[in-house]
Amino acid sequence: MTLRRIILTNKSSVNIPLSDINDVAGALQTQLDRDFTPVWGIRGTIVALKKGEVVPNGAWPIYIVDNPKGGLGIHLDQGHKPYAQVEEGQDWSITASHELLEMLVDPYGHKLVQAPDITPNSDGHLVNYLVEVGDPCEVFSYTINGVSVSDFVTPEYYNEAAAQGTEVDFLQRLSKAYEVPAGCYISWIDPQDRHWHQKQPDGSFVRSKTTVSAKGNPRNDRDTAFGSEEEGIRHDLPRIRKQYFAEALKQSA
């Protein structure tokens, strides 16, 4: 089993004490070892780095930033190495957890799973869902040693034939595969029209204006297809949680 090395470091203008970043890194390590690895079978180590220190070769960085270039979330650098950007501010530890887990499951943004279309009034034909383990439950979180971390879906979330009662997310807020409560989202490619589709945090279903690109990885293509403005809205966890948490909690009761 490959052991991925992740670095958490501050590139924002805010002076976040290294001790605080260490606390978050420690909580994320506990989440990996105790909660995530037993479910997904993926291992990783995460440590905090002093501001300005060089990220070691082979490590994947999570940067805390003021204004992300290219949008929040996971990207690939010129060497095709994954990195993530997390906006400094309230709940940044939840966003860091979200991006960490998604980076470990699909670092290069090309993992797709085939399942029936969830669009209302669809005939249920097969479409290709992008695997992002934080997005379908991003409104939910829990604490580890006083640090807030993100809920995440299990592999069974992507099994449309999962038996009733199967755990499809760690906190068991979701009741079935491909459920997307208020404040959360999921993206997929429909091979019939060759467009990206998405169920968004407000519950609406949208289709990209452009067709799917034959080049590049699907995650980057999705981000380009829906635009940086929509991407920013989907990753604004403080706003998402404030606006949708009560509704999502009621749906999951």
Secondary structure, 3 states (H helix, E strand, C coil): CCEEEEEEEECCCCCCCHHHHHHHHHHHHHHHHHHHHHHHCCEEEEEEECCCCCCCCCCEEEEEECCCCCCCEEEECCCCCEEEEEECCCCHHHHHHHHHHHHHHCCCCCCEEEEECCCCCCCCCEEEEECCCCHHHCCCEEEECCEEEECCECHHHHCCCCCCCCCCECCCCCCCCCCCCCCCCEEEEECCCCEEEEECCCCCEEEEEEECCCCCCHHHHHHHHHHHHHHHHHHCHHHHHHHHHHHHHHHHC
